[in-house]
């Protein structure tokens, strides 16, 4: 081979001392940023404490929805090291499935339609649960198909190939849905399977009367917020139980840890991967339905932003870590809600993605992430 | 050589026959509408409304003893295809009159070409000021529009809010959208000039789904009215979340609210300025509704169809009044016309913008209903 005489010192790599100093400067900068944000919030909160509590509640609502999506991102990454960008669009399909189930087929009213004697209350609960289950099932099925068609053939290909395919699948779902005969590009008002009930807190919890002004200085919340919170926490618990206590969970952890060895131990890795995709998509579908109920307008591009925010949440929490995704999502929700209130609404996305950049620069493994164990 | 000659002769004979047949006593009107592209439903409505007007005139014997022939071209709501369509109808089809386009960004290049070629153009629905005025502030002599401008709409919104007894208003706007910004600015100017007070102004972006922070501020500011002149998809999200927060102040907006997809339950109690209402009881409206339903299988015309219908009628009336198929004279007749259209009485100001009555529509009991007509 030709010996090339490189002028020595043309490419300067930071020496280990330099690198440590850089990291230190980065951390100091971050600490400064966090301190100023904390000061800003604290000073505003001092003047209007009720507004702060209200913002935190609104941020929790957003955060719990992000958590439902982020769990799928993190599980799939944990097991096949793929960032499944189509995940946000599976979330969209969940919203649309429930829309059609409710408006076209009246699925949310089936208990009363079949058994007229059923009282309204349980009928709505069972009906809505059916709608949600159907969306979850369809999303899971969709994810299994996507995995089989688009990702499985690329299992041994370089990771970048699968990543680009994921982006392709994402665009396919968005713009195929955009076609007139699929979902149409319209913004469709979403009909919720159950009515919204609001409460406000002022000398006890009182129910809001629709169309009437509630007191200005009272914290408000709705049944949708409670449902989102309950569903999200339940999903986290169930998921932890699956991963820690069941056979498939052990298999998932084994495949995630070392796929070839897991295969040698008799684990059907492909089946485990398919299961992971399905369960992640089911949670995204649940998130989609709850998001549509909470924000009441759907169109085929609805999954993009929540999908990206949930991805940031998963990275922030440490991609691959289930509790990490959950905590990351809650932080993202708060960051957005507080930005909207104390800086300005158009700044929310800028702040969300700044968090991504800072995390990747300062601590790429995230809050709960462990340093990469991969060797060579 | 001989074969070539025969072919050439045959060809020229056909061409002459076509021209001789086509030229006999017809008045050609070009309809440039976005039949494909981002807003195909707007294009179809515009075409249907315009064709209905032409059919009615032909049934009455045409204009000045000539039958009217419509030449429909797809201008795609995009500058280049729109300009090509304009060149085609002006240079090849030799039309003297153009109805179209819907979108301002497509109408502007058409207007520049048509004005240079001394062809009369009436845009039914383009609201941007530069459609009828060039960059130096000079009115384009041959260019008119049938709809009101954003300025008039904002002013009438303010006038109506004050008539309803509102003293304080809160503005919500998307800074990146010229339509929303324009309406909001003109509303603010007139509202403040007439003694009203703006108690808050918050901006958001078109992708936003969660408006909780802005709504929390509205709740504390307690305005008499919230002005939100955006499209229905944003309106649906905001009004639904406002109801959940227990905000009872009415929302007001502009013609962007006019859609079958407007969530009337959420925006109940709100008002918006519009071009016309199908529940208006004037005979012009009733006759038009009946004719439209008969021609298009019982369909109810939207504002786009109505304005296209008005634009064609106004043009043909002007040609009739001029008593000559001469665009140079017709443009002078149009500039001085006083025309009773379905969407209100039209006269033109110096900038060729119609001074017309604006319809106020109230959202009440789950549907959008005619509320009042307000004169400028």
Interface residues (C-beta under 8 A of the other chain):
Chain A: X48 X51 X54 X55 X58 X61 X62 X186 X187 X188 X189 X196 X198 X200 X208 X210 X211 X212 X213 X214 X216 X217 X220 X222 X224 X295 X296 X297 X299 X302 X305 X336 X337 X340 X341 X344 X345 X346 X348 X349
Chain B: X175 X202 X203 X204 X205 X207 X208 X209 X210 X211 X212 X213 X214 X216 X217 X219 X220 X222 X232 X233 X236 X237 X240 X241 X243 X244 X245 X246 X247 X248 X249 X261 X262 X263 X266 X268 X269
